[in-house]
Amino acid sequence: MSDCLFCKIIDKKIPAKIELDEKNLLAIHDINPQAPTHILVIPKVHIAKIDEIEKNQAALAGELIDAARRIAKLKNISDYRLVFNNGAGAGQSVFHIHLHLLGGRPMHWPPG
């Protein structure tokens, strides 16, 4: 999508602090971190919301989770939280699916 912030970052039209760049995904540092480690793992294909993932794209969620796991391991973070938001009411502000990796501090429940 031409007006999607994450698509622009993926296309290198907007700079970002990149943690990981692979064939199907990009991981960047959140510009408004909610934890000492707050990385967004983003698929390179534009899908606005989790609700819009097609059955043939289901493995994509697993790729995002695996990338987050590997990043946490590289950063020596053993306790972390992974979050997908689906829709504005759930806190989604950029409508291109992405997985939040949060770590480096105790996480409380319920999250808010």
Residue pairs with C-beta under 8 A, 6 or more apart in sequence:
1 7
1 46
1 96
4 46
4 94
4 95
4 96
5 14
5 94
5 96
6 42
6 46
6 94
6 96
6 98
7 46
7 96
8 14
9 15
9 16
9 26
9 28
9 42
10 26
10 42
10 44
16 28
16 29
17 28
17 29
18 26
18 27
18 28
19 27
19 28
19 29
19 39
19 71
20 26
20 27
20 41
20 67
20 70
20 71
21 27
22 67
23 44
24 43
24 44
24 45
24 60
24 63
25 41
25 42
25 43
25 44
25 63
25 64
25 67
26 41
26 42
26 44
27 39
27 40
27 41
27 42
27 67
27 68
27 71
27 101
28 39
28 40
28 42
29 38
29 39
29 40
30 38
30 39
30 40
30 100
34 100
34 102
35 81
35 102
35 103
35 104
35 105
35 107
36 103
36 104
36 105
37 72
37 75
37 77
37 80
37 101
37 102
37 103
37 104
38 100
38 101
38 102
39 68
39 71
39 100
39 101
40 98
40 99
40 100
40 101
41 64
41 67
41 68
41 71
41 98
41 99
41 101
42 64
42 96
42 97
42 98
42 99
43 60
43 63
43 64
43 97
43 98
45 57
45 60
46 96
47 53
47 57
47 60
47 96
47 97
48 95
48 96
48 97
49 86
49 87
49 92
49 95
49 97
50 61
50 84
50 86
50 97
51 86
51 87
52 97
53 60
53 61
53 97
61 84
61 99
64 98
64 99
65 82
65 99
68 80
68 82
68 99
68 101
71 101
72 78
72 80
72 101
72 103
75 103
77 103
77 104
79 103
79 106
79 107
80 101
80 102
80 103
80 107
81 100
81 101
81 102
81 103
81 107
81 111
82 99
82 100
82 101
82 102
83 99
83 100
83 102
83 111
84 97
84 98
84 99
84 100
85 91
85 92
85 100
86 92
